[in-house]
Amino acid sequence: MSEPSCLIGGCTNRVYAPAGTGSICKEHFTDFVKWRRKKGGMGMFRKYNGMTMGERDTIVEEWGKSVTVTP
């Protein structure tokens, strides 16, 4: 059984938390939370909390486009 990796391409850090139907490392999780807060404050947290995993994938995909991986 292989260990899942961060869904951000090129990231080899250990998985920390779910992001939609995928998983991300701790560094990217923190970045994702900050991005959500800037995007819509507490309203975005409440909205995200009520979404299905499929709906969350759309949000994660939008955020993923803004992420750059540094080797």
mmCIF file as Biopython writes it, N, C-alpha, C and O atoms, coordinates in Angstrom:
data_model
#
loop_
_atom_site.group_PDB
_atom_site.id
_atom_site.type_symbol
_atom_site.label_atom_id
_atom_site.label_alt_id
_atom_site.label_comp_id
_atom_site.label_asym_id
_atom_site.label_entity_id
_atom_site.label_seq_id
_atom_site.pdbx_PDB_ins_code
_atom_site.Cartn_x
_atom_site.Cartn_y
_atom_site.Cartn_z
_atom_site.occupancy
_atom_site.B_iso_or_equiv
_atom_site.auth_seq_id
_atom_site.auth_asym_id
_atom_site.pdbx_PDB_model_num
ATOM 1   N N  . MET A ? 1  ? 0.844   -1.182 0.000  1.0 0.0 1  A 1 
ATOM 2   C CA . MET A ? 1  ? 0.000   0.000  0.000  1.0 0.0 1  A 1 
ATOM 3   C C  . MET A ? 1  ? 0.886   1.241  0.000  1.0 0.0 1  A 1 
ATOM 4   O O  . MET A ? 1  ? 1.786   1.375  0.829  1.0 0.0 1  A 1 
ATOM 5   N N  . SER A ? 2  ? 0.621   2.144  -0.939 1.0 0.0 2  A 1 
ATOM 6   C CA . SER A ? 2  ? 1.457   3.332  -1.034 1.0 0.0 2  A 1 
ATOM 7   C C  . SER A ? 2  ? 0.891   4.464  -0.181 1.0 0.0 2  A 1 
ATOM 8   O O  . SER A ? 2  ? -0.323  4.606  -0.033 1.0 0.0 2  A 1 
ATOM 9   N N  . GLU A ? 3  ? 1.771   5.241  0.357  1.0 0.0 3  A 1 
ATOM 10  C CA . GLU A ? 3  ? 1.395   6.394  1.187  1.0 0.0 3  A 1 
ATOM 11  C C  . GLU A ? 3  ? 0.891   7.501  0.267  1.0 0.0 3  A 1 
ATOM 12  O O  . GLU A ? 3  ? 1.564   7.830  -0.710 1.0 0.0 3  A 1 
ATOM 13  N N  . PRO A ? 4  ? -0.269  8.083  0.547  1.0 0.0 4  A 1 
ATOM 14  C CA . PRO A ? 4  ? -0.756  9.165  -0.315 1.0 0.0 4  A 1 
ATOM 15  C C  . PRO A ? 4  ? 0.152   10.386 -0.209 1.0 0.0 4  A 1 
ATOM 16  O O  . PRO A ? 4  ? 0.783   10.613 0.823  1.0 0.0 4  A 1 
ATOM 17  N N  . SER A ? 5  ? 0.212   11.160 -1.270 1.0 0.0 5  A 1 
ATOM 18  C CA . SER A ? 5  ? 1.041   12.361 -1.246 1.0 0.0 5  A 1 
ATOM 19  C C  . SER A ? 5  ? 0.162   13.595 -1.425 1.0 0.0 5  A 1 
ATOM 20  O O  . SER A ? 5  ? -1.009  13.496 -1.792 1.0 0.0 5  A 1 
ATOM 21  N N  . CYS A ? 6  ? 0.735   14.726 -1.166 1.0 0.0 6  A 1 
ATOM 22  C CA . CYS A ? 6  ? 0.045   16.000 -1.288 1.0 0.0 6  A 1 
ATOM 23  C C  . CYS A ? 6  ? -0.467  16.154 -2.721 1.0 0.0 6  A 1 
ATOM 24  O O  . CYS A ? 6  ? 0.242   15.838 -3.676 1.0 0.0 6  A 1 
ATOM 25  N N  . LEU A ? 7  ? -1.708  16.644 -2.865 1.0 0.0 7  A 1 
ATOM 26  C CA . LEU A ? 7  ? -2.289  16.767 -4.201 1.0 0.0 7  A 1 
ATOM 27  C C  . LEU A ? 7  ? -1.669  17.884 -5.033 1.0 0.0 7  A 1 
ATOM 28  O O  . LEU A ? 7  ? -1.929  17.972 -6.233 1.0 0.0 7  A 1 
ATOM 29  N N  . ILE A ? 8  ? -0.862  18.730 -4.424 1.0 0.0 8  A 1 
ATOM 30  C CA . ILE A ? 8  ? -0.171  19.779 -5.163 1.0 0.0 8  A 1 
ATOM 31  C C  . ILE A ? 8  ? 1.009   19.147 -5.890 1.0 0.0 8  A 1 
ATOM 32  O O  . ILE A ? 8  ? 1.907   18.582 -5.266 1.0 0.0 8  A 1 
ATOM 33  N N  . GLY A ? 9  ? 0.996   19.248 -7.194 1.0 0.0 9  A 1 
ATOM 34  C CA . GLY A ? 9  ? 2.034   18.638 -8.016 1.0 0.0 9  A 1 
ATOM 35  C C  . GLY A ? 9  ? 3.430   19.080 -7.622 1.0 0.0 9  A 1 
ATOM 36  O O  . GLY A ? 9  ? 3.685   20.274 -7.465 1.0 0.0 9  A 1 
ATOM 37  N N  . GLY A ? 10 ? 4.329   18.133 -7.463 1.0 0.0 10 A 1 
ATOM 38  C CA . GLY A ? 10 ? 5.709   18.421 -7.096 1.0 0.0 10 A 1 
ATOM 39  C C  . GLY A ? 10 ? 5.973   18.452 -5.605 1.0 0.0 10 A 1 
ATOM 40  O O  . GLY A ? 10 ? 7.134   18.499 -5.198 1.0 0.0 10 A 1 
ATOM 41  N N  . CYS A ? 11 ? 4.952   18.428 -4.782 1.0 0.0 11 A 1 
ATOM 42  C CA . CYS A ? 11 ? 5.123   18.440 -3.327 1.0 0.0 11 A 1 
ATOM 43  C C  . CYS A ? 11 ? 5.279   17.008 -2.833 1.0 0.0 11 A 1 
ATOM 44  O O  . CYS A ? 11 ? 4.464   16.142 -3.150 1.0 0.0 11 A 1 
ATOM 45  N N  . THR A ? 12 ? 6.317   16.767 -2.065 1.0 0.0 12 A 1 
ATOM 46  C CA . THR A ? 12 ? 6.584   15.421 -1.556 1.0 0.0 12 A 1 
ATOM 47  C C  . THR A ? 12 ? 6.385   15.312 -0.055 1.0 0.0 12 A 1 
ATOM 48  O O  . THR A ? 12 ? 6.741   14.299 0.547  1.0 0.0 12 A 1 
ATOM 49  N N  . ASN A ? 13 ? 5.821   16.343 0.555  1.0 0.0 13 A 1 
ATOM 50  C CA . ASN A ? 13 ? 5.593   16.317 1.999  1.0 0.0 13 A 1 
ATOM 51  C C  . ASN A ? 13 ? 4.503   15.315 2.365  1.0 0.0 13 A 1 
ATOM 52  O O  . ASN A ? 13 ? 3.660   14.966 1.539  1.0 0.0 13 A 1 
ATOM 53  N N  . ARG A ? 14 ? 4.532   14.860 3.610  1.0 0.0 14 A 1 
ATOM 54  C CA . ARG A ? 14 ? 3.561   13.898 4.120  1.0 0.0 14 A 1 
ATOM 55  C C  . ARG A ? 14 ? 2.169   14.514 4.213  1.0 0.0 14 A 1 
ATOM 56  O O  . ARG A ? 14 ? 2.029   15.688 4.557  1.0 0.0 14 A 1 
ATOM 57  N N  . VAL A ? 15 ? 1.159   13.741 3.913  1.0 0.0 15 A 1 
ATOM 58  C CA . VAL A ? 15 ? -0.228  14.191 3.955  1.0 0.0 15 A 1 
ATOM 59  C C  . VAL A ? 15 ? -0.618  14.564 5.381  1.0 0.0 15 A 1 
ATOM 60  O O  . VAL A ? 15 ? -0.269  13.870 6.336  1.0 0.0 15 A 1 
ATOM 61  N N  . TYR A ? 16 ? -1.348  15.669 5.509  1.0 0.0 16 A 1 
ATOM 62  C CA . TYR A ? 16 ? -1.760  16.181 6.822  1.0 0.0 16 A 1 
ATOM 63  C C  . TYR A ? 16 ? -3.272  16.272 6.965  1.0 0.0 16 A 1 
ATOM 64  O O  . TYR A ? 16 ? -3.813  15.889 8.002  1.0 0.0 16 A 1 
ATOM 65  N N  . ALA A ? 17 ? -3.973  16.774 5.935  1.0 0.0 17 A 1 
ATOM 66  C CA . ALA A ? 17 ? -5.411  17.018 6.062  1.0 0.0 17 A 1 
ATOM 67  C C  . ALA A ? 17 ? -6.118  16.818 4.722  1.0 0.0 17 A 1 
ATOM 68  O O  . ALA A ? 17 ? -5.497  16.917 3.664  1.0 0.0 17 A 1 
ATOM 69  N N  . PRO A ? 18 ? -7.412  16.536 4.775  1.0 0.0 18 A 1 
ATOM 70  C CA . PRO A ? 18 ? -8.179  16.414 3.529  1.0 0.0 18 A 1 
ATOM 71  C C  . PRO A ? 18 ? -8.422  17.779 2.898  1.0 0.0 18 A 1 
ATOM 72  O O  . PRO A ? 18 ? -8.528  18.795 3.584  1.0 0.0 18 A 1 
ATOM 73  N N  . ALA A ? 19 ? -8.506  17.771 1.582  1.0 0.0 19 A 1 
ATOM 74  C CA . ALA A ? 19 ? -8.876  18.972 0.823  1.0 0.0 19 A 1 
ATOM 75  C C  . ALA A ? 19 ? -9.794  18.494 -0.281 1.0 0.0 19 A 1 
ATOM 76  O O  . ALA A ? 19 ? -9.336  18.029 -1.324 1.0 0.0 19 A 1 
ATOM 77  N N  . GLY A ? 20 ? -11.066 18.608 -0.055 1.0 0.0 20 A 1 
ATOM 78  C CA . GLY A ? 20 ? -12.010 18.019 -0.999 1.0 0.0 20 A 1 
ATOM 79  C C  . GLY A ? 20 ? -11.855 16.511 -0.942 1.0 0.0 20 A 1 
ATOM 80  O O  . GLY A ? 20 ? -11.834 15.927 0.141  1.0 0.0 20 A 1 
ATOM 81  N N  . THR A ? 21 ? -11.747 15.879 -2.098 1.0 0.0 21 A 1 
ATOM 82  C CA . THR A ? 21 ? -11.565 14.424 -2.118 1.0 0.0 21 A 1 
ATOM 83  C C  . THR A ? 21 ? -10.097 14.043 -2.125 1.0 0.0 21 A 1 
ATOM 84  O O  . THR A ? 21 ? -9.768  12.857 -2.132 1.0 0.0 21 A 1 
ATOM 85  N N  . GLY A ? 22 ? -9.200  15.034 -2.124 1.0 0.0 22 A 1 
ATOM 86  C CA . GLY A ? 22 ? -7.763  14.776 -2.067 1.0 0.0 22 A 1 
ATOM 87  C C  . GLY A ? 22 ? -7.215  15.088 -0.691 1.0 0.0 22 A 1 
ATOM 88  O O  . GLY A ? 22 ? -7.970  15.318 0.253  1.0 0.0 22 A 1 
ATOM 89  N N  . SER A ? 23 ? -5.879  15.095 -0.583 1.0 0.0 23 A 1 
ATOM 90  C CA . SER A ? 23 ? -5.216  15.395 0.690  1.0 0.0 23 A 1 
ATOM 91  C C  . SER A ? 23 ? -4.035  16.316 0.439  1.0 0.0 23 A 1 
ATOM 92  O O  . SER A ? 23 ? -3.414  16.275 -0.623 1.0 0.0 23 A 1 
ATOM 93  N N  . ILE A ? 24 ? -3.735  17.144 1.423  1.0 0.0 24 A 1 
ATOM 94  C CA . ILE A ? 24 ? -2.613  18.058 1.303  1.0 0.0 24 A 1 
ATOM 95  C C  . ILE A ? 24 ? -1.727  17.993 2.539  1.0 0.0 24 A 1 
ATOM 96  O O  . ILE A ? 24 ? -2.137  17.518 3.598  1.0 0.0 24 A 1 
ATOM 97  N N  . CYS A ? 25 ? -0.493  18.484 2.376  1.0 0.0 25 A 1 
ATOM 98  C CA . CYS A ? 25 ? 0.470   18.497 3.485  1.0 0.0 25 A 1 
ATOM 99  C C  . CYS A ? 25 ? 0.147   19.655 4.434  1.0 0.0 25 A 1 
ATOM 100 O O  . CYS A ? 25 ? -0.703  20.493 4.136  1.0 0.0 25 A 1 
ATOM 101 N N  . LYS A ? 26 ? 0.825   19.690 5.558  1.0 0.0 26 A 1 
ATOM 102 C CA . LYS A ? 26 ? 0.559   20.708 6.571  1.0 0.0 26 A 1 
ATOM 103 C C  . LYS A ? 26 ? 0.841   22.116 6.048  1.0 0.0 26 A 1 
ATOM 104 O O  . LYS A ? 26 ? 0.074   23.040 6.319  1.0 0.0 26 A 1 
ATOM 105 N N  . GLU A ? 27 ? 1.917   22.284 5.314  1.0 0.0 27 A 1 
ATOM 106 C CA . GLU A ? 27 ? 2.278   23.600 4.773  1.0 0.0 27 A 1 
ATOM 107 C C  . GLU A ? 27 ? 1.186   24.110 3.827  1.0 0.0 27 A 1 
ATOM 108 O O  . GLU A ? 27 ? 0.773   25.267 3.913  1.0 0.0 27 A 1 
ATOM 109 N N  . HIS A ? 28 ? 0.727   23.243 2.930  1.0 0.0 28 A 1 
ATOM 110 C CA . HIS A ? 28 ? -0.304  23.651 1.984  1.0 0.0 28 A 1 
ATOM 111 C C  . HIS A ? 28 ? -1.669  23.800 2.665  1.0 0.0 28 A 1 
ATOM 112 O O  . HIS A ? 28 ? -2.481  24.622 2.240  1.0 0.0 28 A 1 
ATOM 113 N N  . PHE A ? 29 ? -1.926  23.024 3.702  1.0 0.0 29 A 1 
ATOM 114 C CA . PHE A ? 29 ? -3.171  23.170 4.453  1.0 0.0 29 A 1 
ATOM 115 C C  . PHE A ? 29 ? -3.238  24.562 5.082  1.0 0.0 29 A 1 
ATOM 116 O O  . PHE A ? 29 ? -4.266  25.234 5.002  1.0 0.0 29 A 1 
ATOM 117 N N  . THR A ? 30 ? -2.155  24.987 5.700  1.0 0.0 30 A 1 
ATOM 118 C CA . THR A ? 30 ? -2.099  26.310 6.318  1.0 0.0 30 A 1 
ATOM 119 C C  . THR A ? 30 ? -2.303  27.394 5.263  1.0 0.0 30 A 1 
ATOM 120 O O  . THR A ? 30 ? -3.026  28.363 5.492  1.0 0.0 30 A 1 
ATOM 121 N N  . ASP A ? 31 ? -1.665  27.225 4.114  1.0 0.0 31 A 1 
ATOM 122 C CA . ASP A ? 31 ? -1.812  28.183 3.020  1.0 0.0 31 A 1 
ATOM 123 C C  . ASP A ? 31 ? -3.258  28.214 2.526  1.0 0.0 31 A 1 
ATOM 124 O O  . ASP A ? 31 ? -3.788  29.285 2.232  1.0 0.0 31 A 1 
ATOM 125 N N  . PHE A ? 32 ? -3.900  27.046 2.432  1.0 0.0 32 A 1 
ATOM 126 C CA . PHE A ? 32 ? -5.281  26.950 1.984  1.0 0.0 32 A 1 
ATOM 127 C C  . PHE A ? 32 ? -6.229  27.664 2.949  1.0 0.0 32 A 1 
ATOM 128 O O  . PHE A ? 32 ? -7.135  28.379 2.520  1.0 0.0 32 A 1 
ATOM 129 N N  . VAL A ? 33 ? -6.021  27.469 4.240  1.0 0.0 33 A 1 
ATOM 130 C CA . VAL A ? 33 ? -6.869  28.122 5.246  1.0 0.0 33 A 1 
ATOM 131 C C  . VAL A ? 33 ? -6.712  29.643 5.160  1.0 0.0 33 A 1 
ATOM 132 O O  . VAL A ? 33 ? -7.698  30.376 5.230  1.0 0.0 33 A 1 
ATOM 133 N N  . LYS A ? 34 ? -5.478  30.110 5.010  1.0 0.0 34 A 1 
ATOM 134 C CA . LYS A ? 34 ? -5.245  31.557 4.874  1.0 0.0 34 A 1 
ATOM 135 C C  . LYS A ? 34 ? -5.928  32.093 3.627  1.0 0.0 34 A 1 
ATOM 136 O O  . LYS A ? 34 ? -6.525  33.169 3.660  1.0 0.0 34 A 1 
ATOM 137 N N  . TRP A ? 35 ? -5.844  31.354 2.531  1.0 0.0 35 A 1 
ATOM 138 C CA . TRP A ? 35 ? -6.466  31.767 1.277  1.0 0.0 35 A 1 
ATOM 139 C C  . TRP A ? 35 ? -7.977  31.856 1.430  1.0 0.0 35 A 1 
ATOM 140 O O  . TRP A ? 35 ? -8.591  32.817 0.967  1.0 0.0 35 A 1 
ATOM 141 N N  . ARG A ? 36 ? -8.583  30.862 2.075  1.0 0.0 36 A 1 
ATOM 142 C CA . ARG A ? 36 ? -10.037 30.878 2.286  1.0 0.0 36 A 1 
ATOM 143 C C  . ARG A ? 36 ? -10.437 32.079 3.130  1.0 0.0 36 A 1 
ATOM 144 O O  . ARG A ? 36 ? -11.450 32.723 2.859  1.0 0.0 36 A 1 
ATOM 145 N N  . ARG A ? 37 ? -9.645  32.379 4.151  1.0 0.0 37 A 1 
ATOM 146 C CA . ARG A ? 37 ? -9.959  33.510 5.029  1.0 0.0 37 A 1 
ATOM 147 C C  . ARG A ? 37 ? -9.907  34.824 4.244  1.0 0.0 37 A 1 
ATOM 148 O O  . ARG A ? 37 ? -10.777 35.679 4.409  1.0 0.0 37 A 1 
ATOM 149 N N  . LYS A ? 38 ? -8.888  34.987 3.390  1.0 0.0 38 A 1 
ATOM 150 C CA . LYS A ? 38 ? -8.777  36.204 2.585  1.0 0.0 38 A 1 
ATOM 151 C C  . LYS A ? 38 ? -9.908  36.290 1.560  1.0 0.0 38 A 1 
ATOM 152 O O  . LYS A ? 38 ? -10.396 37.378 1.252  1.0 0.0 38 A 1 
ATOM 153 N N  . LYS A ? 39 ? -10.314 35.152 1.043  1.0 0.0 39 A 1 
ATOM 154 C CA . LYS A ? 39 ? -11.341 35.105 0.002  1.0 0.0 39 A 1 
ATOM 155 C C  . LYS A ? 39 ? -12.718 35.509 0.514  1.0 0.0 39 A 1 
ATOM 156 O O  . LYS A ? 39 ? -13.486 36.139 -0.213 1.0 0.0 39 A 1 
ATOM 157 N N  . GLY A ? 40 ? -13.037 35.158 1.742  1.0 0.0 40 A 1 
ATOM 158 C CA . GLY A ? 40 ? -14.390 35.465 2.184  1.0 0.0 40 A 1 
ATOM 159 C C  . GLY A ? 40 ? -14.601 35.524 3.675  1.0 0.0 40 A 1 
ATOM 160 O O  . GLY A ? 40 ? -15.747 35.529 4.124  1.0 0.0 40 A 1 
ATOM 161 N N  . GLY A ? 41 ? -13.559 35.569 4.450  1.0 0.0 41 A 1 
ATOM 162 C CA . GLY A ? 41 ? -13.707 35.671 5.893  1.0 0.0 41 A 1 
ATOM 163 C C  . GLY A ? 41 ? -14.458 34.496 6.503  1.0 0.0 41 A 1 
ATOM 164 O O  . GLY A ? 41 ? -14.403 33.381 5.984  1.0 0.0 41 A 1 
ATOM 165 N N  . MET A ? 42 ? -15.152 34.743 7.596  1.0 0.0 42 A 1 
ATOM 166 C CA . MET A ? 42 ? -15.875 33.676 8.295  1.0 0.0 42 A 1 
ATOM 167 C C  . MET A ? 42 ? -17.011 33.099 7.455  1.0 0.0 42 A 1 
ATOM 168 O O  . MET A ? 42 ? -17.357 31.927 7.601  1.0 0.0 42 A 1 
ATOM 169 N N  . GLY A ? 43 ? -17.594 33.916 6.576  1.0 0.0 43 A 1 
ATOM 170 C CA . GLY A ? 43 ? -18.653 33.422 5.707  1.0 0.0 43 A 1 
ATOM 171 C C  . GLY A ? 43 ? -18.168 32.290 4.814  1.0 0.0 43 A 1 
ATOM 172 O O  . GLY A ? 43 ? -18.901 31.338 4.547  1.0 0.0 43 A 1 
ATOM 173 N N  . MET A ? 44 ? -16.930 32.401 4.357  1.0 0.0 44 A 1 
ATOM 174 C CA . MET A ? 44 ? -16.370 31.354 3.511  1.0 0.0 44 A 1 
ATOM 175 C C  . MET A ? 44 ? -16.143 30.079 4.322  1.0 0.0 44 A 1 
ATOM 176 O O  . MET A ? 44 ? -16.344 28.979 3.806  1.0 0.0 44 A 1 
ATOM 177 N N  . PHE A ? 45 ? -15.730 30.208 5.572  1.0 0.0 45 A 1 
ATOM 178 C CA . PHE A ? 45 ? -15.551 29.020 6.423  1.0 0.0 45 A 1 
ATOM 179 C C  . PHE A ? 45 ? -16.879 28.296 6.612  1.0 0.0 45 A 1 
ATOM 180 O O  . PHE A ? 45 ? -16.942 27.069 6.528  1.0 0.0 45 A 1 
ATOM 181 N N  . ARG A ? 46 ? -17.937 29.059 6.866  1.0 0.0 46 A 1 
ATOM 182 C CA . ARG A ? 46 ? -19.253 28.443 7.063  1.0 0.0 46 A 1 
ATOM 183 C C  . ARG A ? 46 ? -19.750 27.793 5.773  1.0 0.0 46 A 1 
ATOM 184 O O  . ARG A ? 46 ? -20.287 26.685 5.795  1.0 0.0 46 A 1 
ATOM 185 N N  . LYS A ? 47 ? -19.569 28.480 4.664  1.0 0.0 47 A 1 
ATOM 186 C CA . LYS A ? 47 ? -19.992 27.943 3.375  1.0 0.0 47 A 1 
ATOM 187 C C  . LYS A ? 47 ? -19.243 26.645 3.071  1.0 0.0 47 A 1 
ATOM 188 O O  . LYS A ? 47 ? -19.853 25.650 2.680  1.0 0.0 47 A 1 
ATOM 189 N N  . TYR A ? 48 ? -17.917 26.657 3.251  1.0 0.0 48 A 1 
ATOM 190 C CA . TYR A ? 48 ? -17.086 25.486 2.969  1.0 0.0 48 A 1 
ATOM 191 C C  . TYR A ? 48 ? -17.484 24.316 3.860  1.0 0.0 48 A 1 
ATOM 192 O O  . TYR A ? 48 ? -17.502 23.170 3.411  1.0 0.0 48 A 1 
ATOM 193 N N  . ASN A ? 49 ? -17.799 24.598 5.109  1.0 0.0 49 A 1 
ATOM 194 C CA . ASN A ? 49 ? -18.194 23.571 6.069  1.0 0.0 49 A 1 
ATOM 195 C C  . ASN A ? 49 ? -19.460 22.841 5.624  1.0 0.0 49 A 1 
ATOM 196 O O  . ASN A ? 49 ? -19.605 21.646 5.882  1.0 0.0 49 A 1 
ATOM 197 N N  . GLY A ? 50 ? -20.374 23.545 4.961  1.0 0.0 50 A 1 
ATOM 198 C CA . GLY A ? 50 ? -21.628 22.945 4.544  1.0 0.0 50 A 1 
ATOM 199 C C  . GLY A ? 50 ? -21.589 22.280 3.178  1.0 0.0 50 A 1 
ATOM 200 O O  . GLY A ? 50 ? -22.592 21.724 2.731  1.0 0.0 50 A 1 
ATOM 201 N N  . MET A ? 51 ? -20.441 22.331 2.510  1.0 0.0 51 A 1 
ATOM 202 C CA . MET A ? 51 ? -20.332 21.771 1.160  1.0 0.0 51 A 1 
ATOM 203 C C  . MET A ? 51 ? -20.082 20.265 1.183  1.0 0.0 51 A 1 
ATOM 204 O O  . MET A ? 51 ? -19.544 19.726 2.150  1.0 0.0 51 A 1 
ATOM 205 N N  . THR A ? 52 ? -20.481 19.598 0.102  1.0 0.0 52 A 1 
ATOM 206 C CA . THR A ? 52 ? -20.129 18.188 -0.072 1.0 0.0 52 A 1 
ATOM 207 C C  . THR A ? 52 ? -18.671 18.125 -0.537 1.0 0.0 52 A 1 
ATOM 208 O O  . THR A ? 52 ? -18.103 19.140 -0.941 1.0 0.0 52 A 1 
ATOM 209 N N  . MET A ? 53 ? -18.071 16.944 -0.481 1.0 0.0 53 A 1 
ATOM 210 C CA . MET A ? 53 ? -16.677 16.807 -0.903 1.0 0.0 53 A 1 
ATOM 211 C C  . MET A ? 53 ? -16.509 17.193 -2.374 1.0 0.0 53 A 1 
ATOM 212 O O  . MET A ? 53 ? -15.511 17.815 -2.738 1.0 0.0 53 A 1 
ATOM 213 N N  . GLY A ? 54 ? -17.465 16.833 -3.212 1.0 0.0 54 A 1 
ATOM 214 C CA . GLY A ? 54 ? -17.398 17.205 -4.625 1.0 0.0 54 A 1 
ATOM 215 C C  . GLY A ? 54 ? -17.420 18.711 -4.835 1.0 0.0 54 A 1 
ATOM 216 O O  . GLY A ? 54 ? -16.698 19.239 -5.681 1.0 0.0 54 A 1 
ATOM 217 N N  . GLU A ? 55 ? -18.257 19.403 -4.056 1.0 0.0 55 A 1 
ATOM 218 C CA . GLU A ? 55 ? -18.313 20.866 -4.136 1.0 0.0 55 A 1 
ATOM 219 C C  . GLU A ? 55 ? -17.019 21.489 -3.619 1.0 0.0 55 A 1 
ATOM 220 O O  . GLU A ? 55 ? -16.569 22.512 -4.136 1.0 0.0 55 A 1 
ATOM 221 N N  . ARG A ? 56 ? -16.434 20.885 -2.621 1.0 0.0 56 A 1 
ATOM 222 C CA . ARG A ? 56 ? -15.167 21.394 -2.085 1.0 0.0 56 A 1 
ATOM 223 C C  . ARG A ? 56 ? -14.043 21.264 -3.114 1.0 0.0 56 A 1 
ATOM 224 O O  . ARG A ? 56 ? -13.132 22.091 -3.154 1.0 0.0 56 A 1 
ATOM 225 N N  . ASP A ? 57 ? -14.111 20.225 -3.942 1.0 0.0 57 A 1 
ATOM 226 C CA . ASP A ? 57 ? -13.078 20.039 -4.966 1.0 0.0 57 A 1 
ATOM 227 C C  . ASP A ? 57 ? -12.948 21.268 -5.859 1.0 0.0 57 A 1 
ATOM 228 O O  . ASP A ? 57 ? -11.840 21.626 -6.258 1.0 0.0 57 A 1 
ATOM 229 N N  . THR A ? 58 ? -14.064 21.914 -6.175 1.0 0.0 58 A 1 
ATOM 230 C CA . THR A ? 58 ? -14.048 23.110 -7.014 1.0 0.0 58 A 1 
ATOM 231 C C  . THR A ? 58 ? -13.272 24.232 -6.332 1.0 0.0 58 A 1 
ATOM 232 O O  . THR A ? 58 ? -12.476 24.921 -6.970 1.0 0.0 58 A 1 
ATOM 233 N N  . ILE A ? 59 ? -13.506 24.412 -5.041 1.0 0.0 59 A 1 
ATOM 234 C CA . ILE A ? 59 ? -12.793 25.442 -4.268 1.0 0.0 59 A 1 
ATOM 235 C C  . ILE A ? 59 ? -11.306 25.113 -4.200 1.0 0.0 59 A 1 
ATOM 236 O O  . ILE A ? 59 ? -10.462 25.989 -4.391 1.0 0.0 59 A 1 
ATOM 237 N N  . VAL A ? 60 ? -10.985 23.845 -3.927 1.0 0.0 60 A 1 
ATOM 238 C CA . VAL A ? 60 ? -9.585  23.423 -3.826 1.0 0.0 60 A 1 
ATOM 239 C C  . VAL A ? 60 ? -8.884  23.601 -5.173 1.0 0.0 60 A 1 
ATOM 240 O O  . VAL A ? 60 ? -7.722  24.004 -5.221 1.0 0.0 60 A 1 
ATOM 241 N N  . GLU A ? 61 ? -9.580  23.304 -6.256 1.0 0.0 61 A 1 
ATOM 242 C CA . GLU A ? 61 ? -9.003  23.466 -7.595 1.0 0.0 61 A 1 
ATOM 243 C C  . GLU A ? 61 ? -8.693  24.932 -7.867 1.0 0.0 61 A 1 
ATOM 244 O O  . GLU A ? 61 ? -7.637  25.255 -8.411 1.0 0.0 61 A 1 
ATOM 245 N N  . GLU A ? 62 ? -9.611  25.821 -7.489 1.0 0.0 62 A 1 
ATOM 246 C CA . GLU A ? 62 ? -9.392  27.259 -7.660 1.0 0.0 62 A 1 
ATOM 247 C C  . GLU A ? 62 ? -8.165  27.711 -6.873 1.0 0.0 62 A 1 
ATOM 248 O O  . GLU A ? 62 ? -7.334  28.458 -7.389 1.0 0.0 62 A 1 
ATOM 249 N N  . TRP A ? 63 ? -8.054  27.263 -5.628 1.0 0.0 63 A 1 
ATOM 250 C CA . TRP A ? 63 ? -6.903  27.615 -4.797 1.0 0.0 63 A 1 
ATOM 251 C C  . TRP A ? 63 ? -5.626  27.016 -5.376 1.0 0.0 63 A 1 
ATOM 252 O O  . TRP A ? 63 ? -4.583  27.670 -5.395 1.0 0.0 63 A 1 
ATOM 253 N N  . GLY A ? 64 ? -5.705  25.769 -5.849 1.0 0.0 64 A 1 
ATOM 254 C CA . GLY A ? 64 ? -4.525  25.083 -6.394 1.0 0.0 64 A 1 
ATOM 255 C C  . GLY A ? 64 ? -3.877  25.818 -7.536 1.0 0.0 64 A 1 
ATOM 256 O O  . GLY A ? 64 ? -2.666  25.710 -7.733 1.0 0.0 64 A 1 
ATOM 257 N N  . LYS A ? 65 ? -4.655  26.563 -8.294 1.0 0.0 65 A 1 
ATOM 258 C CA . LYS A ? 65 ? -4.113  27.342 -9.413 1.0 0.0 65 A 1 
ATOM 259 C C  . LYS A ? 65 ? -3.219  28.478 -8.925 1.0 0.0 65 A 1 
ATOM 260 O O  . LYS A ? 65 ? -2.373  28.963 -9.676 1.0 0.0 65 A 1 
ATOM 261 N N  . SER A ? 66 ? -3.399  28.906 -7.680 1.0 0.0 66 A 1 
ATOM 262 C CA . SER A ? 66 ? -2.603  30.009 -7.146 1.0 0.0 66 A 1 
ATOM 263 C C  . SER A ? 66 ? -1.353  29.543 -6.408 1.0 0.0 66 A 1 
ATOM 264 O O  . SER A ? 66 ? -0.547  30.364 -5.971 1.0 0.0 66 A 1 
ATOM 265 N N  . VAL A ? 67 ? -1.188  28.225 -6.268 1.0 0.0 67 A 1 
ATOM 266 C CA . VAL A ? 67 ? -0.064  27.669 -5.502 1.0 0.0 67 A 1 
ATOM 267 C C  . VAL A ? 67 ? 1.142   27.429 -6.396 1.0 0.0 67 A 1 
ATOM 268 O O  . VAL A ? 67 ? 1.026   26.907 -7.505 1.0 0.0 67 A 1 
ATOM 269 N N  . THR A ? 68 ? 2.297   27.823 -5.888 1.0 0.0 68 A 1 
ATOM 270 C CA . THR A ? 68 ? 3.545   27.482 -6.569 1.0 0.0 68 A 1 
ATOM 271 C C  . THR A ? 68 ? 4.375   26.622 -5.632 1.0 0.0 68 A 1 
ATOM 272 O O  . THR A ? 68 ? 4.453   26.892 -4.433 1.0 0.0 68 A 1 
ATOM 273 N N  . VAL A ? 69 ? 4.993   25.589 -6.180 1.0 0.0 69 A 1 
ATOM 274 C CA . VAL A ? 69 ? 5.810   24.696 -5.381 1.0 0.0 69 A 1 
ATOM 275 C C  . VAL A ? 69 ? 7.275   25.047 -5.595 1.0 0.0 69 A 1 
ATOM 276 O O  . VAL A ? 69 ? 7.756   25.090 -6.727 1.0 0.0 69 A 1 
ATOM 277 N N  . THR A ? 70 ? 7.972   25.294 -4.503 1.0 0.0 70 A 1 
ATOM 278 C CA . THR A ? 70 ? 9.405   25.577 -4.589 1.0 0.0 70 A 1 
ATOM 279 C C  . THR A ? 70 ? 10.162  24.345 -4.157 1.0 0.0 70 A 1 
ATOM 280 O O  . THR A ? 70 ? 9.911   23.807 -3.079 1.0 0.0 70 A 1 
ATOM 281 N N  . PRO A ? 71 ? 11.095  23.886 -4.991 1.0 0.0 71 A 1 
ATOM 282 C CA . PRO A ? 71 ? 11.855  22.667 -4.654 1.0 0.0 71 A 1 
ATOM 283 C C  . PRO A ? 71 ? 12.779  22.831 -3.476 1.0 0.0 71 A 1 
ATOM 284 O O  . PRO A ? 71 ? 13.468  21.885 -3.095 1.0 0.0 71 A 1 
#
